[in-house]
Amino acid sequence: MPRTIDSASLNTMFDALQNPYRRRILLAISDHNPREIKEFTQTKFASVNGDKADPEQLEVELHHSHLPKLAEKGYIDWNPEAQTIRRGSNFDDIAPLLKLMDDHADKLPADWP
């Protein structure tokens, strides 16, 4: 029986996916779980359309914005002491949307993921 997703859940997913950096984090843990946080502080990981990210700013945003937001929604489990993230208890909710978007990346805007 297909699962029903309410509009509040869909809004939560789109809110998490609105930032390209968070999309990359979710796709990365979709591909390989768990991941080390240092992977996400590399400039090449966060660059969008060839724009270079400031590594210091990137780390601040990662720890004070992106990881807390994804952890709060249950999409990731973040362990600051071990410096790792893994799929969270609600990751399976967003996984089909990630797969759909990844499968059709050629039809999405240039800054995807």
N, C-alpha and C positions, 0 to 999 in steps of 0.2 A: 504494500500500500504506500503510495507516494506521501512524503512528508509535506505538511503545509507550513509555509513560512508567512508570518504576519508582517504587516507593513512596518511595525516598530523594529522587528528583527532585520528586515531588509534595509531600513534606514541606518541601523547600527553598522551593518556590513559596509554600506556605501560610505559611511563616515570614516571607517577604518581604512578603506581603500582610496579615499580621496587624495592622499599624499603619495607621491611616487616612491618615496623612501620606504614607507610602510608596506606598499605593495611588494617592493623588492624583498623586504624582510619576510613577509608571508610566503612569497614564492620560494625563497631560499629554504625555509624550514619545511615547505611542502616537498621539496626535492630531497633534502637531507636533514635528518632530525637525530640528535640535537645539533645546534650550531654554537660556535664560540662567538662572543660579542665582538671580539677584535676583528672578525670578518666584516662587520657592519660599520666599522670606523675607518675603513680604507676609502680613500678619496675616489678610486675607480668604482667602488660599489655604489656610492651616492651620487655620482655625476649624472646629470640629466642633459641630453642633447649636446654632449661634449663640454658643458659648463663644468668647471672644476669646483669642487666643494672645499671649503675651508675645514681642515681636519679638526681643529679645536672647536669650531662652531658645531660641526657635525656631531662630535662626542657629547657636547652639552645638549643638543636637541635629542639625540638618541636616549640619553639617560633621564632627561627631564620632560620629554614630550612623547616620543614615538613608542618606546618600550612600555612606559606606564599606561599609555592609552590602549595598546594591544593587550597588555596583561589584564587591565581592568575589564575588558570585554571578554576575557577568557580565551582569546585566540592564541596566546602564548603563555608559557610559564617561564618567568624570568628569574634567574638565580644570580643576583648581583655578586654574591660571595664567590661562586664558582665561575662567574663571568660566562654563563651559558644561557641560551634560550632553547626551548623545545615547544612542540605543539601543545597548546592548552586544551582544557576540557571542552571548549566550544569551537575548536579548530575545524572539526568536521562540519560545522554549520556553514563556514565560509569556503571550505575546500572546493565544492562544486562550482562556485562562482569564480574562484581563482582559476580553476581548470578551464572553464568556458572562456574566460578572458585571455588566458594564455594560448589556448587553441586558436583563437581568432585575433591574435596580436597584430596581424597584418592589416586588419580592418579598424584598429584603434589608433588614437592620436600618437604622434611621434614620441611623446615622452613616456609611453607605456614601456615597461611596467612602471 
